[in-house]
Amino acid sequence: MNSPHTQQSKQPAGSSVDLATDLASDVGAQPQPAALPPILLVLVLVSIVLLIIVGTALFCFPGFSQSRWLWPLKPFNTRFLGAIYLTALVGLASLVLSRRAALTRLIVPMMWVFTTVVLMVSCLQLQQFSPGRRATDIWFLLYLVDCVGASYYWGYFKPYNYLGLRRLPNLWPTVLGIQSGILGAYGLSLLFTPAAAGGAWLWPLDVFHAQLYSAIFLTGSLGSALLSRRATAAEARALGAIQVTFSGLVLLGIWLVDREVQVIDWGLVVNWAWVGAIALLGLIGLALIGYSRDTQARNIDERH
């Protein structure tokens, strides 16, 4: 079996800066594990099953879900929550379908941010939950387990060396860096100034939902930041799929709900800017998927 340095020597030579970065990152690093640890795999599989059930119910059957959810939900919030959970499903499914630990560098930290923020907001907004309901206990237990598990495995995988990491070409580092900054700033504003940030939302947003939704933007910010320096083709494809899913489902949900309730004022420029920003996330995601495919095709040609 070739060492990481031996495998890197087979790749086309890059710049001296990239080579120095790669060598520095390998110092003290351990070889990449071939498969997911069994406990992490079980944790992710359980989460996937729950995300399929909950995400599908919220997005596809909002009327059924609203009366059974842990707190009161309005139509827009119901489908938006469904979009968030189905987006999370894409990230975790990509981790399992890869059958390797190659995506843990991206997915595990994103999982940690999402579960930590949701758990923190839930604890700060306990009045939103009914203390006597079993669903409330399950909610807090699941997020606590996911948060602790993600925290442990983030540290577990941190010393490993991930093969195939390369600096993204052209403007990709700048694009992902800007995307990370914007998503991070927006997520922090929703979390710490929910009244102001929620007032600029596409539909009326209360403090609780504004803080809750900050999790998805902060998660995207971290994922973008992680790939803005170096990334593998698989990581670029996974982040691209996550962004395309989120963008597509949010836009579809807005169209489905507004067609019925018609409460969004489409005469306001800020509303079009909000929709445009969500659409732009999807376009960047498509471009990431395209970059990943081109990179994999070049790698196949080089082997032959």
N, C-alpha and C positions, 0 to 999 in steps of 0.2 A: 504494500500500500504506500502510495507516495505521500510525502509530508506536504503541508500547505505550501512551503517554499518551493518544493519540486514542482507542484502543480502550477504555481504561479509562473514558473520559468517557462512554461509551455505557451503562455499567453503572449500576445504581441506586446512589445515593450512600450510602456507609457512614458510620461514625463518623469523627470527626476523627483519632482515634488510628490507625485502620486506614488512612486516607488518608495520614497522615504516614509510616506504616510502608512503604506501597507506594511513595511518592515517594522515600524514603530508599534503598530497595532498588534503585531504578532509576538512581541516581547512579553513573556510570561503568560501567554494565552494557552489554553488547552485545546486539543482537537475538538472539532464540532461533533456532538453526539449524533449517532445515526438515526435514532428514533425518539419519539416523545416518551418521557417517563410515564409509567402506567397510571400513577395517581393523577398526573396532569391530564392524561388522555381521558380518564373517567370523568374528571371535573369538567372538561370541555364538552364531552359527549352529553352529559346531563344538561349542561347549559344550552347546547344545541337543541335538544328535545324541547326544553322549556321555551326557547326563543321561537321555535317553529309554531308551537301551540299559541303562545301569547301574542306574538307578532302577527300571525295570520288572523287571529280573532279580532285584534284591535283594528287592523287595517281593512280586512275584507268583510268583517261582520261588526261594524261599530255599534249598531243598535243593540245587538246581543251583549256586547262587551260593556257598554256604558253602565248598565244596571248591575253588573257584577264586579266592577272594578273596585279597587281599594278606596278611591276617593272620587268625588263627582267629576265627570268628564263632559266637555262640550264636543261637538262634532269635529272641529279642527284639531283639537288636542288629541282626540282619540286616534285619528289616522296618523297624526304626526308621531305619537308614541309608537304606533305600529311600525311606521317607517324606521324609527330608531332601532327597534328590536330586530327587524328584518335585516337592517344594515349590519348590526352586530353579528347576526347569524352568518353573514357572508365572510366576515373576518375569521370567526371560529371555524367555519366549515373549510376555509382555505387551509387552515392549520392542520386539520385532520386529513383532508384529502391529499395533502402533499406527502403524508406518511413519513415525514422526516421532521427533524427539529429546526430545519433551515429558516422557517418563518417565525420562530419564537422571538428573535431579536426585535421584530416589529409588532407582532400580535400581543405578546404577553405584557409589554409596557402599556399598550393601548387599552388592554383589558383592565390593567391596574388603575389607570386614570379614570376610566368610565365607572367602574364599580366603586372606587373610593369617593368620587364626587357625588354619585347618587346616594351612597350610604351616608355621607356627611350631611347632604341636604335633607335626607329623610329624618335623620336624628334632630336636625335643627327645626324641622317642621312637623314634629310629632302630632300636633293638633290636627293635621290632615288625615290621620289614620284612626281607625276605630280600634281601641285597645283590646276589645273582647273578641275580635274576629281572628279565626285561625289563619286567614290569608295574610293578615298583618304580621303575625309571627313568622310565617313562611317567607314573606318578603324580606324582613330584616335578617333572617337566618341565611338565606341564599346569598344576599349581597355581602354579608359578613364572611361567609365561606369563600366566595369568589375573590373578595378583596384580600383576605389573608393568603389564599392560594396564589394569586397573582403576585403578591409581594414576595413570597418565598421563591417562586420560580423566576422572577425577574433577577433576583440576586443569584439564583442557582445557575442561570445561563450567562450571567454577565462576564465571567472570565473566559468563556469559550471563544474560539476563533472561527468566524463564519467564512467559509470558502466562497469565492466568487464576488466578494465585495469590491466594487470599483466606484470611483468618483463618476457621477453622472455627467454626460457630455453637454456641450453647448450651454444653453441658458437654464437647464433643469435645476441646478443648485439655487440659482436666483429665484426661479419661479416657486419652487417648494419652500424656500426661505421666506418669501413674501407671503405665500399662502399660510405658512405656519404662524407668522406674525399677526396676520389679519384674523385668522381663526382664534388664536390665543387671546388677542385683545377683545374680540367679541365675546368669547366665552367668559373671560374675567369680568367684563362689564355686566353680563347676565347674572353672574354669580354674586358680585359685590354691590352692584347698583341695579338691581332687578327692576325697580320701578321705572327708572329712566330708560334702560335698555329695552324693557318689555313694552314701553310706550311706542317704540319705533318698530314693533313687530307687525307682521302682516295682518294679524287679527288680535283682538284684545287678549292680553296675557297678564295673568296675576303673578305675584311675587314667587309663589311656590313653583309654578311651571317654568318661569323664567330661569330660576336657579337650577331646576332639574334639567332643562334643556342645555344649560351651559356644559354639561358633561360631554355631549356629542361633539361640540366645537373644540373643547379642550383636548379631547381624544384625537380629533383630526389634526390639531396643532402639533401634538407630540409626534404623531405618525409622520407628518410632513417634515418636521425637524430632524427626525431620525434618518430619513432618506435624503435630506438635502446635502449631506456631506458624502456619504457613500451608500450604495445599495446594490443588491443583487437583482437580476431580472425577475425572479420570483417575488421579491418584495415589492418591486414596482408594479407588477401585475396585481398583487393582492391589494395594495393601496388604491390602485386605479379602479378595481372592481368595487371596493368599498365606497368610493366617491360616486361612481356611476349609479350604484344602487340607491344611495342616500338621495342624490339629486333627482333621479327618476321617480322614486316613490313619493318624495315630498311634493314634487310638482304635480304628479298624478293625484295625490291626496287633496291638494289645494283645488284642483279642477273639479274633482268629484264632489267635494263639500260645497264649494261656492256655487256650483250649478244648482244646488238645492236651496241653500240658505241665502245666497247673494248678499253678503254683508261686507265684502271687501270693496273699498273705493278704488277702482282702477284708474281714476282720474289723478291720483296722487303719484308723483314721480318716485317718492320713496318706496312705494309698494312695488313698482316696476324694477327699481334698483335691487330690492330684496330678492325678487324672483330671478333677476338676472344674475345675481351673485350665486344663488343656488344652482342655476343652470351652468354657470362657469365652472363650478366645482365638478360637475359631470363631464364637461368638455375636457378639463385637465385630466380627469380620470381616464377618459378614452385615449388621450394622448399617452398617458403612462402605460396603458395596456399595449398600445401600438409600439412604443419604445421597447417594452419587454419582449414582444414577439420578434422585432427586428434583431435584438441582441441575441436571443436564442437561435435565430436562423443563422446569424453570423458565426456563432459558436459551433453549430453543426457543420457549417461549410469549412471551418478551420480544422475540425477533426478529420475531415475527409481530404 
